[in-house]
Amino acid sequence: MKKHALPKKGGMKLRKAGIWLVDKYRNFRKRCGKPLISSERVRLCRKLYPSEKPEEFLRNQDGRRIGKAGMIFCAGSILCMVILWVKEGAETVTVLERPEYGEMEAIYQLEVEREGGERLPMEVAVSERAVTQEEAGQWFEEAYEEICKDMLGKNKSMGHVDTDLTLPEKAGNGLVKAEWISQSQELFNDWGELQKQPGELRQEGETGYYELLLSCGGYSCQYEIELTVYPPEQTEEEILLDALETELLKEQEKERDERKIPLPETYGNEKLTWFLDGEGNIGNWILGIPVALGLLFIVRERQQEKGKLKAREREMLMDYPELVSKFTVLLQAGLTARNVWERMVKEYEERKMAGKKSRYAYEEMSITWKQMKNGMYESRAYGEFGRRCGLHTYMKLGALLEQNLRQGTTKLAVRLKEEAELAFEERKNLARRLGEEAETRLMLPMFMMLFMVLTVIMVPAFLSF
């Protein structure tokens, strides 16, 4: 087992000191009437170190840990003393670095030493550096080039503007501020938004101007930017809608005292028909109704299939105890498994001919009997019977019948008897669970009836006041 040791010189002394502290602590626990070592630590030690004696091993281990902790404490103390000594002997400063323009002010924590050796703490805040005229001029040129690119947005160039502009308020990493004043308010406003509708702009374009004022650190510079605005490229539908909107606006201004506004009946040589919102698409809604009904029918059929599948599983689980019990009784009467199967199938078919309801489990047995009559091996037919049923209980029955072909009828009868007893218990649990589900479904009608009774009682009482 690996032994952990401290450095020999100082480590052994610290280890001995740690063991001495452990002994003192154990004596203290003994005087208090407590065990020297907790039972949990003893059990853990025996699991991890089975060849060691717990008391002695834990004594050395605790002493070694205390020694290591002492070494770390001593090393940390020495390091702190060195840091304090270095701080005491730090070189003096005569200047403070000023932050660049646009940066936050710098906070310096200083100490000032008087002639007598007394040191006083002091906090000094240094503001950002001011910008020179040469730096401001260079930044203005760079910011102007950056703004000319960014302001276009989705437009091709300054000579071809057909959508709103994006006018930045800062440039040069935020060092230069930009202010915009439109000299052509009829074309675009101070925020870069076009003021004329596409149909109002001339096809050859219209020229407008912006006044750009850049400022930085007390310096400023002014530019004039020329732009040419063109109507945007539109599809045939957009052109039609813009023309109709313009014509309707003219009709509203022309006949402001009229109760009704006439709608354009033609556009060029094309005849127009107008509908209120939604009425023109009513045919689409009508066509959509059969589709929706078809989808609802499909969903309903799937839900019914799931319901039928659950009902099948429930019915087969309810029939299983009776089926196994009857199979066991006939088997104990001396019939072979094949003869029992045949007899049960024939009895079921007679009941079915008499008008009784069909049962899923017996239908599967009938299919299996037909397979055996057609030459299929019994073992295979029983296995497929369980797989078709798809329930664990029926798969188990098929497996038992397969084993019967190899082990004999005596063991099969015993196992089927045990299976029948277990099946009856599961049937009781299933019946109890179904009853609880029925109670849960009845809760809503009961609450509705309670609400109606309370309403009949409370409403006349409130009306009488």
C-alpha positions, 0 to 999 in steps of 0.5 A, spaced: 500 500 500 502 506 498 505 510 503 505 518 503 510 521 506 512 529 508 519 532 506 524 529 512 527 535 515 521 539 516 516 534 514 517 529 520 517 535 525 510 537 523 508 530 522 510 529 529 506 535 531 500 533 528 500 526 531 501 529 538 494 534 536 491 527 534 492 524 541 490 530 545 484 530 541 482 523 542 484 524 549 479 529 549 473 525 546 475 520 551 474 524 557 467 526 554 465 519 554 465 519 546 469 513 542 476 515 540 474 514 532 467 514 530 464 508 527 463 510 520 470 512 519 472 505 522 467 502 517 470 506 511 477 504 513 476 497 513 473 497 506 478 501 503 484 498 507 482 491 510 490 490 511 491 496 516 489 496 523 483 502 523 486 506 530 493 506 528 492 507 521 487 513 522 492 516 527 498 516 522 493 519 517 490 524 521 497 526 523 500 526 516 494 531 514 495 536 519 502 536 518 501 537 510 496 543 512 501 546 517 506 546 511 501 549 507 500 554 512 507 556 513 508 557 506 503 561 505 505 566 511 512 566 508 509 568 501 505 573 504 511 576 508 514 576 501 509 580 498 508 585 503 516 586 503 516 587 495 510 592 496 514 596 502 520 596 497 516 598 491 519 603 486 516 610 487 512 614 481 512 621 478 507 621 473 500 617 472 498 615 465 492 619 462 487 614 458 486 615 451 480 620 448 474 616 448 476 611 454 473 611 461 477 615 466 483 612 470 482 611 478 489 610 481 490 608 488 496 611 491 500 612 497 504 618 499 510 618 504 512 624 508 519 625 510 518 622 517 516 615 514 508 616 515 504 613 509 497 616 507 493 613 502 490 617 496 485 615 490 486 619 484 481 620 478 485 622 471 480 624 466 481 622 458 486 625 454 484 631 449 484 631 442 489 635 438 487 639 432 491 634 427 488 628 430 481 631 429 482 632 422 484 625 421 479 622 424 474 627 421 476 624 414 476 617 416 469 618 419 466 621 413 469 615 408 465 610 413 459 614 413 458 615 406 458 607 406 454 606 411 448 611 410 446 607 403 443 601 407 440 597 401 441 603 396 446 602 390 450 609 391 449 616 392 447 617 385 441 612 385 437 612 392 430 608 392 429 606 399 430 609 406 437 611 408 441 609 414 444 615 418 449 613 423 450 618 429 457 616 431 463 613 427 470 612 428 469 607 433 464 612 437 469 617 437 466 622 432 459 624 433 454 625 427 449 630 426 444 630 420 440 636 417 436 635 411 436 641 406 431 637 401 425 636 406 420 634 400 425 628 398 427 626 405 427 628 412 433 628 418 432 621 419 433 618 412 426 617 411 424 618 403 418 623 403 415 622 396 411 616 394 414 612 388 408 615 383 410 622 385 418 621 383 420 623 376 423 617 372 429 621 371 431 622 378 431 628 383 437 631 387 437 633 394 442 635 399 444 633 407 448 637 411 453 633 415 456 636 422 462 632 425 464 633 432 470 630 436 473 633 442 471 640 441 473 640 434 467 640 428 467 639 421 461 640 416 460 636 409 455 637 404 452 630 401 449 630 394 444 624 393 439 623 387 433 619 389 429 615 383 422 611 384 424 604 386 423 598 381 416 595 382 412 589 379 406 590 375 402 589 381 405 594 385 405 599 380 397 598 379 396 598 387 400 605 387 396 608 381 389 606 385 391 608 391 393 615 388 387 616 384 383 614 391 386 619 395 384 624 389 377 622 389 377 623 397 380 630 396 375 632 391 368 630 394 369 631 401 362 632 403 359 626 399 357 620 403 360 615 398 367 614 394 366 611 387 371 606 386 375 606 379 372 601 375 378 600 370 385 601 369 387 602 362 384 597 358 383 592 364 376 592 368 376 592 375 372 588 380 372 590 388 370 586 394 370 587 401 376 584 405 375 576 405 369 576 401 373 575 395 376 569 398 370 566 400 370 560 395 377 558 398 374 557 404 368 553 402 373 549 398 377 548 404 371 545 408 371 538 405 378 538 406 378 539 413 372 534 414 376 529 410 382 530 415 377 530 421 374 524 419 381 521 418 383 523 425 377 520 428 378 513 425 385 513 428 382 515 435 377 509 434 382 504 432 386 506 438 380 505 442 379 498 439 386 496 440 385 498 448 378 494 448 381 488 445 387 488 450 382 489 456 378 483 453 383 478 452 386 480 459 379 479 462 378 472 458 385 469 460 384 467 467 378 463 464 381 460 458 387 458 462 383 455 468 379 451 463 385 448 459 388 446 465 381 442 467 381 439 460 388 437 461 388 434 467 382 430 465 387 426 460 386 430 454 393 432 450 394 439 449 392 439 441 385 435 443 384 440 449 385 446 443 381 443 438 375 442 443 375 449 446 375 452 439 369 447 437 365 449 443 367 457 441 364 456 434 358 453 437 357 458 441 358 463 436 353 460 431 348 460 437 349 468 436 354 469 442 359 475 441 365 473 438 372 474 443 378 476 440 382 470 444 378 465 442 378 467 435 386 467 435 385 460 438 381 458 432 386 461 427 392 457 430 387 450 430 386 451 422 394 452 422 395 446 425 390 442 421 393 445 415 400 441 417 404 447 421 408 444 427 404 445 434 410 448 437 410 453 431 403 454 431 403 455 439 409 460 438 405 464 433 399 464 437 402 468 443 406 473 438 399 475 434 396 476 441 401 481 443 400 480 450 405 478 455 400 473 458 399 469 452 406 469 450 407 465 456 402 461 455 404 459 448 411 458 451 409 453 456 405 449 450 411 449 446 415 446 452 410 441 453 412 438 447 419 436 450 417 435 457 410 432 458 403 433 460 404 433 468 409 439 468 404 443 464 398 442 468 402 444 474 405 450 471 398 452 468 395 451 475 399 456 477 398 461 471 391 460 472 391 463 480 396 468 478 391 470 472 385 471 477 389 475 481 391 480 475 384 480 473 382 482 480 387 488 479 384 490 472 377 490 475 379 494 480 383 499 476 377 499 471 372 501 477 377 507 479 377 510 472 370 509 471 369 513 478 374 518 475 370 519 469 364 520 473 367 526 477 365 531 472 358 530 471 357 530 479 361 537 479 356 539 474 350 537 477 353 540 484 354 546 480 346 546 477 344 545 484 347 550 487 345 555 482 338 553 483 339 555 490 343 561 490 340 565 485 333 566 488 336 567 494 340 573 491 334 576 487 330 576 493 334 582 496 
